Amino acid sequence: AVHDEPGFFGCLSASDGLFVGKPSMDALPAALLGASHRITVQLGTKVTAAEFDNGWRLSGTTLPKPGSSSAADISELGKYDALVLTDVGNLLRGRAGHVAITGQAAVRALAAVSAAASQAERMPLFALMMSFESPGSGLPFDAASIQGGRVRWLAKDSSKPGRERADGRECWVAITTEAFGKELLGSRDATGALPAQTEEYLSSRTDTMFEILQRDLSTIGLTLPAPAFMRAHRWGSAYVGGQPPGDPAACIHSAAARLAVAGDFVAGGGAGGALKSGIAAADALVDSCQQ
Ligand SMILES: Cc1cc2nc3c(=O)[nH]c(=O)nc-3n(C[C@H](O)[C@H](O)[C@H](O)COP(=O)(O)OP(=O)(O)OC[C@H]3O[C@@H](n4cnc5c(N)ncnc54)[C@H](O)[C@@H]3O)c2cc1C
């Protein structure tokens, strides 16, 4: 597993400070996008095929609209100078995010990284969001990693800058170990799909996670009051296990195909690794587009 140190993504051992989005994490991409007026983001769209022919011709589907069960096919998403693949699922046939790549130069460039990606194991995690009425949870810390516990990380969201709530409630997030995440996941069906996240599914995971958290806390003499609200959230593929296929802080790049493969599954290291990998991909693609 990638994250076998105590804490979560190096939070307990960070020597150069901890960074959080203010007031929430989506401030980070919003600020990056706001810094450029030349970026258009097309949300709710899944790329399913990409053909390289002196540029990238993309096609895909839109995600189902609320109340509708089927996705709409879009034959043509446009032609682009370069392509960046940012998800390990893009490289794996049969996975939800798979992108069928055609064009000789691109297929050649991807052969090695696709082979490495097929060995990668996707790690599921569950998060439990909880809020407590004033005077709060009573826990004597802002964040903790319970050694030997099934909850790997517990953090007080309300202690982060700008996250105080007007109603005075105190919010916490607990995150499972990989092993406990797998246990909570349930069985995949014959196609490899995860169980549907029905109300019943999520509410049973919520209760189980809270019970296990209480058990973990009791080993250090602590107990939580009943939360005013709690809800489990599933991250079916929170991150990729094993050795990243690329160099840290780098991307895999083909100048001939104007193609880069980037993200945490290439560089490792959570959001920081993903960011550095993205910058490396952008630099490499600017160079290859100018050739
Ligand atoms: C619960 C949790 C807590 C975390 N906490 C931390 C933390 O405290 N610190 C930290 O550093 N890291 C943390 N991480 C890890 C961090 O979120 C990831 O490392 C980071 O988001 C990886 O960025 P990425 O760009 O590589 O991939 P992603 O953020 O996964 O982005 C890939 C994007 O590609 C999209 N995509 C995939 N396939 C397609 C397709 N076919 N068509 C169109 N779009 C597609 C996906 O929808 C997704 O938006 C946490 C992760 C989880 C799950």
The ligand as a Tripos MOL2 file, in Angstrom:
@<TRIPOS>MOLECULE
LIG
   53    58     1     0     0
SMALL
NO_CHARGES

@<TRIPOS>ATOM
      1 C1        -11.0620   11.1670    0.9400 C.3       1 LIG1
      2 C2         -9.7950   11.6880    0.3230 C.ar      1 LIG1
      3 C3         -9.0430   12.6150    1.0220 C.ar      1 LIG1
      4 C4         -7.8450   13.1000    0.4780 C.ar      1 LIG1
      5 N1         -7.1050   13.9860    1.2090 N.ar      1 LIG1
      6 C5         -5.9420   14.4280    0.7260 C.ar      1 LIG1
      7 C6         -5.1400   15.3310    1.4880 C.ar      1 LIG1
      8 O1         -5.4770   15.7120    2.6110 O.2       1 LIG1
      9 N2         -3.9800   15.7620    0.9450 N.ar      1 LIG1
     10 C7         -3.5750   15.3640   -0.2980 C.ar      1 LIG1
     11 O2         -2.5150   15.8020   -0.7570 O.2       1 LIG1
     12 N3         -4.3100   14.5100   -1.0520 N.ar      1 LIG1
     13 C8         -5.4870   14.0310   -0.5660 C.ar      1 LIG1
     14 N4         -6.2390   13.1560   -1.3070 N.ar      1 LIG1
     15 C9         -5.7230   12.7100   -2.6140 C.3       1 LIG1
     16 C10        -5.9800   13.7480   -3.6850 C.3       1 LIG1
     17 O3         -7.3750   14.0560   -3.7260 O.3       1 LIG1
     18 C11        -5.5460   13.1410   -5.0260 C.3       1 LIG1
     19 O4         -4.1890   12.7310   -4.9290 O.3       1 LIG1
     20 C12        -5.6760   14.1540   -6.1620 C.3       1 LIG1
     21 O5         -7.0160   14.6070   -6.2860 O.3       1 LIG1
     22 C13        -5.2550   13.4880   -7.4700 C.3       1 LIG1
     23 O6         -5.4170   14.4260   -8.5020 O.3       1 LIG1
     24 P1         -5.4080   13.9350  -10.0060 P.3       1 LIG1
     25 O7         -5.5730   15.1570  -10.8350 O.co2     1 LIG1
     26 O8         -4.2350   13.0420  -10.2440 O.co2     1 LIG1
     27 O9         -6.6720   12.9740  -10.1540 O.3       1 LIG1
     28 P2         -8.2050   13.2680   -9.8810 P.3       1 LIG1
     29 O10        -8.3800   14.3400   -8.8450 O.co2     1 LIG1
     30 O11        -8.8110   11.9230   -9.6320 O.co2     1 LIG1
     31 O12        -8.6980   13.8710  -11.2590 O.3       1 LIG1
     32 C14        -8.9380   13.0730  -12.3920 C.3       1 LIG1
     33 C15       -10.1690   13.6460  -13.0640 C.3       1 LIG1
     34 O13       -10.3420   13.0320  -14.3440 O.3       1 LIG1
     35 C16       -11.7240   12.8210  -14.5260 C.3       1 LIG1
     36 N5        -11.8720   11.7400  -15.5190 N.ar      1 LIG1
     37 C17       -11.4660   10.4450  -15.4140 C.ar      1 LIG1
     38 N6        -11.7620    9.7690  -16.5320 N.ar      1 LIG1
     39 C18       -12.3700   10.6520  -17.3650 C.ar      1 LIG1
     40 C19       -12.9100   10.5380  -18.6890 C.ar      1 LIG1
     41 N7        -12.8790    9.3810  -19.3710 N.pl3     1 LIG1
     42 N8        -13.4720   11.6500  -19.2500 N.ar      1 LIG1
     43 C20       -13.5060   12.8360  -18.5710 C.ar      1 LIG1
     44 N9        -12.9970   13.0030  -17.3220 N.ar      1 LIG1
     45 C21       -12.4430   11.9140  -16.7300 C.ar      1 LIG1
     46 C22       -12.2370   12.4120  -13.1500 C.3       1 LIG1
     47 O14       -13.6430   12.6050  -13.0660 O.3       1 LIG1
     48 C23       -11.4550   13.3890  -12.2670 C.3       1 LIG1
     49 O15       -12.1370   14.6080  -12.1080 O.3       1 LIG1
     50 C24        -7.4230   12.6620   -0.7970 C.ar      1 LIG1
     51 C25        -8.2090   11.7470   -1.5240 C.ar      1 LIG1
     52 C26        -9.3760   11.2610   -0.9690 C.ar      1 LIG1
     53 C27       -10.2060   10.2920   -1.7710 C.3       1 LIG1
@<TRIPOS>BOND
     1     1     2 1
     2     2     3 ar
     3     2    52 ar
     4     3     4 ar
     5     4     5 ar
     6     4    50 ar
     7     5     6 ar
     8     6     7 ar
     9     6    13 1
    10     7     8 2
    11     7     9 ar
    12     9    10 ar
    13    10    11 2
    14    10    12 ar
    15    12    13 ar
    16    13    14 ar
    17    14    15 1
    18    14    50 ar
    19    15    16 1
    20    16    17 1
    21    16    18 1
    22    18    19 1
    23    18    20 1
    24    20    21 1
    25    20    22 1
    26    22    23 1
    27    23    24 1
    28    24    25 2
    29    24    26 1
    30    24    27 1
    31    27    28 1
    32    28    29 2
    33    28    30 1
    34    28    31 1
    35    31    32 1
    36    32    33 1
    37    33    34 1
    38    33    48 1
    39    34    35 1
    40    35    36 1
    41    35    46 1
    42    36    37 ar
    43    36    45 ar
    44    37    38 ar
    45    38    39 ar
    46    39    40 ar
    47    39    45 ar
    48    40    41 1
    49    40    42 ar
    50    42    43 ar
    51    43    44 ar
    52    44    45 ar
    53    46    47 1
    54    46    48 1
    55    48    49 1
    56    50    51 ar
    57    51    52 ar
    58    52    53 1
@<TRIPOS>SUBSTRUCTURE
     1 LIG1         1 GROUP 0 **** ****
